[in-house]
């Protein structure tokens, strides 16, 4: 299979969007919670179980892109060969 390299920011954005949607479907309204850090209470983030699930799914989605479609981040290329936006 031919390898296709895409800009790293687009690559990460795609994986994050798909993974976030999978996580929200799994956890529903229990996906997010306010931060427990002092001074950061107004920051909304994944609750702990959702974050663990997201991390696992992120790796799965990235593997799927690579193994099924042959799509890679341009970070896998030597610097001089990276695709510029």
N, C-alpha and C positions, 0 to 999 in steps of 0.2 A: 504494500500500500504506500502510495506517495504521501510524504509528510507535508502538511500545510502549516505555515507559521503565521501567527497573527500578533498584532501589537499586544504587549503584555497587559496594558490597562484594559483593553477590550476583552481579553481572555479572562482576566480576574472578574471583571464586571459581569460577564456572562455566567460564569460559574457561581458567583455570589447570588445573582438574581434567581437562578434555578434552585440553588440550595436554600435560599431564604423562603421561596414559595413552598418547597417540600416541607421545610420545618414548620411553617405556619399551618399547612394542611394537617400536619401530625399533632401539633400542640394547641391549635386554635387560639382562644383568648388567653391561654396560659403560656404563650410564647414569650411575651415580654414582661419585664418587671422593672421598677425603679432601681437604680444603683443603690447598694448598701454602703458605699463609701461616703464618709463624712464630707459634706460640701458638694457632693455630686448627686444628691437625692433627686434632682430634677432631670437627671439623665436616664433615659429609658434604654434598656439593653435586654438581650436574651436572658431568660432565667437559666439557672445552672443546667438543668436537664436538657433544655432546648439548645444551649450552647454546645454541650457535648454531642448531641445529635447532629447539629449543624456541622461541627468539625468532621464527623464521620462521613456525612453526606457530601461535604465539599470534596473530600478525597475520592469518593465514589464517582461523583460527577466529572471530576478531572480525569480520572481513569477511563471513564466512558468516552470522553472526548478524544483521548489519545488512542485507545484501543479500537474503538468502533469507527471513528471518522478520520483518525490520523491528524488531528488538529493539536498543535503545540503552541506554547507561548514563544515569542521571539527571544525570550530570556535564555532559551535552550541553544540559541545561536551564538557564535563568537561575536563580540561587540561590533566589529567592523562589518558584519553581515546582517545586523538587525534591521528590521523594517522600520522606516520612519513614517510617522503620520503626516 
